[in-house]
Amino acid sequence: MFSNLEKNRLQIRLLSGMINQVARELFPGANHGLVKFEITTKQHERMGSLLALYKKLVSESSTGEKIWDFPMETIFALCNYFYNLNDSGSCLEILDCTIGSQPDKVRAVLFKAQIEERMGRDESVLSSCDRALGMDRDNVIALHQKGLVLARLSRYNEALECFDRILDIDGNNVPARYHKGIMLLEDNKLEALECFDRITKIDSRHVPALYNKGIMLLEDNKLEALECFDRITKIDSRHVPALYNKGLICEDLEHLEEAVISYDAVLRIKQNHLPSLFHKGISLVKLGLHDFALDSFEKVLLVNPWHTVSLFNKGMLLSNMGKMKEAVACFDIILTVDAGSIDALYRKGLALESLGMMDEALECYDRLIELDVTHGSVLGHRGRLLSSIGRRKDAADCFELASVPDTAGKNAL
């Protein structure tokens, strides 16, 4: 016959075995860290009842049984169970109870750091990482996690030290080199570019590094930047930022048909992507496809009726098509947003002239003069209008001022 103590101990061991089996069945990948799983009601009830009975028996035991006395893989599985129930507190309780007794302490401490990070406890994460590094100074996982937290806390020099330490250990560590590159973007662009370039040599399909490299090359080396964005779109044909930037480069290089193809690729993914709609319109204007360009600008204005640059380009196209009233309507909307828009006032004046509305056109030119615009075209149009209504002296003054060379390029239209 078993004594009560022996029965208690046997029950605890039996329950431990059952918990160990159920936990590993529920979270087979838990030893790799925190994992999101869907727990059914039945699974939750089964595990919950086992744990409740287990804790009760251990608390009542007088045999010195340790609570949560499980192999590390089971501890991780149990932490994942509580994590998936949004009970991070129980995860930390289990780890704090077991870390001291686990042979793989570093792994347990780093698992605790993961949970603390999910809870937003940055200082606690740093403490756990330092604890792990005290046991293993070359632990790359601890260095990387510490570096990320320090960067988030704007402690950039300390973060860089972590990533540099990783790279001293393993020069081909891509995550460390990437985060180092990101942190150097503001203060040391050349070294940041070197980081991204090195990554693309190690991993030619590393999209974030290719993208950042492309962005950094936009000003000084458009062809190499284009190559980066091309490589990205071959890896991921739905990468909107790469497609859009590819379009911008092609537009700038006057490869207009290719630009339109890139913008269309974006619009198949995001039909209301305003920058692509707008730049597609600009490219189509340059290609002489005015009807299609007008359609692009109108699509922009359906999403944002106050997109003044699209309104201006729409107005210009309508003017070129002889649709002066519609053009004036576009310029008027711009002037409700920016009453001092020189371009809108000038183009509105020209359209009103074409409509024979001379007084209204003169008002536009007078307003430009009030804004200190002395460009020859404005003065010339104003002078002709003044002459037509008999204000010959004012007209002569305009023509005289228009004849003065604008050596400074003041108020050029």
Secondary structure, DSSP 8 states (H G I E B T S, - for coil): ---HHHHHHHHHHHHHHHHHHHHHHH-TTGGGS-------HHHHHHHHHHHHHHHHHHHH--S---TT---HHHHHHHHHHHHHTT-HHHHHHHHHHHGGG-S-HHHHHHHHHHHHHHTT-HHHHHHHHHHHHHH-TT-HHHHHHHHHHHHHTT-HHHHHHHHHHHHHH-TT-HHHHHHHHHHHTTT-HHHHHHHHHHHHHH-TT-HHHHHHHHHHHTTT-HHHHHHHHHHHHHH-TT-HHHHHHHHHHHHHTT-HHHHHHHHHHHHHH-TT-HHHHHHHHHHHHHTT-HHHHHHHHHHHHHH-TT-HHHHHHHHHHHHHTT-HHHHHHHHHHHHHH-TT-HHHHHHHHHHHHHTT-HHHHHHHHHHHHHTT---HHHHHHHHHHHHHTT-HHHHHHHHHHHTS--TT-TT--
